[in-house]
């Protein structure tokens, strides 16, 4: 079976956007500060990026995060993310990539409920924090995400074991809930093989597209 492969490069700010589109990207994710996992770009960057992407018939997703790190978000940070999501929605951004976990590495459903409501119809992707959830808890997490209208889940696979084995187990759970598991942290050289092994048509990562 031939799979039409789509790649979604994760870009750092607007400066890389035109080159990625010239290289053929049809979906693009955008963030600042990739060294710490990605933070939300400014309002000005959002506006210009969505304008340019849509002029070229490209879908734009934004990472929504006030800082790097995995510690639970506090009340001020939640307000920041809520405001950023409302701004993104008003500007016409296509999708949001969000994450929120508790200290116990479980979904922070209170925070996520707030963010999902603020996203208001945008395509929703749960970010790579998914990999921090214990394998035995992932089914429950995916059940909840699916029930809240989340569309995609990013996973880089667990480095401590074979990534393909980990992806395969998570994909089986995601498929059962109607969610799309997207392999993340993929390089351009790996993309075709990973897509074929998992029978997926979309991969994601900061080095997934050569340009």
N, C-alpha and C positions, 0 to 999 in steps of 0.2 A: 504494500500500500504506500503510495506517494503522499507525503505530508507537505502541505504548503506552509513553510516555516515563516512565522513573523518574529521579529526580534524587537524588544523594547529596551533601548539603551537608557541607562540612568545617567543623566548629564548633570554637571555641576554648573548651575546658573545658565543664563541665556547665551553666553558667548559660544557654547558648543552646539547650539541648536541649529543654525543654518547648515553647518557642515554635516550634521547627522541626517538632516532632511535630504541634502544633496546625495548622501550615500545610500539613500533609499528607505530610511526609517519611516514607518507609517504610524507607529505609536512611540511616544517619548515620555519618559518620566524625568522630572526636574526637581533638584534640591540644591541647597547650599551645604557647605561643610561636610562633604562626603567622608572625610577622614574620621568623623565622629558618628557616622551612620546616616547623616543627612538631616538638615533642618529646613524649615519653610523659607522659601524665597520671599523677597520684599513684594509689596503691592505693585510697585512699578515694574518689577521683573515679571510678575504674574501677568499683568496687563499686556505687556509687549510680547511675551512668550505665547500667550493664547492667541493674540492677533496674528502673529507670524505663522504659528502652527496651523491655524484654521485657514489662512490664506493658501496654504499648501496642502489642504485636506489631510492633515495629520492630527491624530488624537493626542491630547496632552493630559498627563497625570501629574499630580504634585504630591510629594511627601509633605505631610503635615506633622511637624514636631518642633517644639520650642527650643530644644537642646538635644545634644547627644546623651548617651547613657540609658540604662534600663531601669533606673529607680522609678517608683511610682510617681505620677504627676501630682503636683499640689494644685490647690484651688486656683491660684493665679495662672498657672500654666494651662489649666483646662480652659479658662476664659480666653487665653491667647489663641489656643487652637480653635475654639469655637468661632472667634472673630475671624481668624484666617479662613476657615471653611466657608463662612458666610460671604466673605469677600471673594473667594474663589468662585463660589456659586454665581454671584452677581456678575463676575467678569466672564463667565461662560466656560470655565475650566471643565474638562470632561470627567475627570476622576480624581479621587483622593486616596492616598496610601496612608493608612493610620495604624497605630499600634498602641496598646496599653495593657500592662500586666501588673499584677499585685506582687508583693514581696515573695509570695509563695509560687510565683511563676504560673499563675492562673490568669485567665482573662479578667481584666478589671471591667466588669460589665457596667458598672455605674458610669465610669468615664466614657466607655465606648458607646453607651446609649446616648449620651449627650452629643458626642461627635457625630454619630450616625444621623441624629435628628438635624444637626446643623448642616450636614452635607446635602440634605434636601434634594435627592434625586440624582446626584452625581454617581457614577460608577464607583464602587467601594472595593478596595483591596486591603486585606489585613497584611501587615508587613512582616519582615523577617524575624520579628520577635516570636513568631510562631515556633521557630526552632528551639526556643528556650522552654517551651511547654513540654512536660514529660510525655514520652510516647503514650503511656497508658491514659493520659488525660486529653489527648488530642481529639479523640472522637467526640467527647462531650463539648470541647471548645468549638469544633467545626459544626456540630449540631446547633449551637447557640448562634454562631456567626451566620449560618444559613437562614435561621429563623428571623434574623434582623435585616435580611436583604443584602448582606455582603456578597460580592460577586466572585472575588478572586482571593487566593492566599499565596503569599510568596514563601518559598522555602529554599534555603541554600543546602539543605541536607545536613545531617549531623556529621561533623568532621571526625568524630571518634569511631565511626563505622563507615562502611561502604556507602557513599552518597546515593547511589542508585537504589540500594536496598531500602534506605530510609525514605527516599522520594516515593518509591513504589508503594510502601505501606501507607504513607500519608495521602498519596493520590487515591488509593482505594477508598479510604475514609471520606475524602473530599468528594469523590464521584458519587458516593452513596447519598450525600447531602445536596447534590446538584451544584457544588462549588467547583471552580477551576483552580487546580494547583499549578502554579507557575514556577518552574525551576529558576532559582536566582543565583547570583554570583557566577554566571556562566561567561566564559570567554568566547570570542568569535570562533576559535579553533574547535571548541567543544560543542557549539550550538547544535549542529546538524545531528551529531551522534546522540546527544542527550535527548533531543526531540524524538528521534527514531526509537530509542530504547524505551522511553516513557509513553510514546504515542501521543505526544502533545504538539500543538502547533504554535506555541508562544513561549519564548524564553526571555529572561530579564537579567540585566547586570550592567555594571559600569564599564565593562570591556567587551560587551556582547556584539558590538558592531565596529568594523574597521572603517575609520574615516580619517 
